[in-house]
Amino acid sequence: MARKQIVDFGWGYEQGFGYSQAVRVGDLVIVAGQMPCDAGANLVAPGDIKGQTRKVFENMKAVLAAAGLGLEDLVEIVSYHTDMTTLGDVAAVKSEFLHSDFPAWTALGVTGLALPGQLIEIKATAAAR
């Protein structure tokens, strides 16, 4: 089995929680649930699903770049939503970042997320070409 490699995103706050932003094993990069936060772990765009979704994709893009990959390398997405009626807004923002060869996507409704006011979190898997 391939040895795992921690992908250092450079923010550092995840160390206090005991997790990695991403782990590479062979050709796969597993990206931890990305929250709509800035480098200081502050929630971005409270109450704005489009703004939060945009920040999540920006964070995911940066994490993948640290692993030498991009959003076009995504093969699976799992998203967590506090309000499933906002899926249309999430899809609209997704279209700003993903244009073709879409990854498999599972959307789950949840009763809450880590931060007060957090509306979405997305985890993903990418594969090197």
Buried (B, 14 or more C-beta within 10 A) or exposed (E): EEEEBEBBBEBEEBEEEEEBBBBBEEEBBBBBBBBBBEEEBEBBBBEBBBBBBBBBBBBBBBBBEBBEBBBBBBBBBBBBBBEEEBBEBBEEBBEEBBEEEEBEBEBEEEEEBEBEEBBBBBBBBBBEE
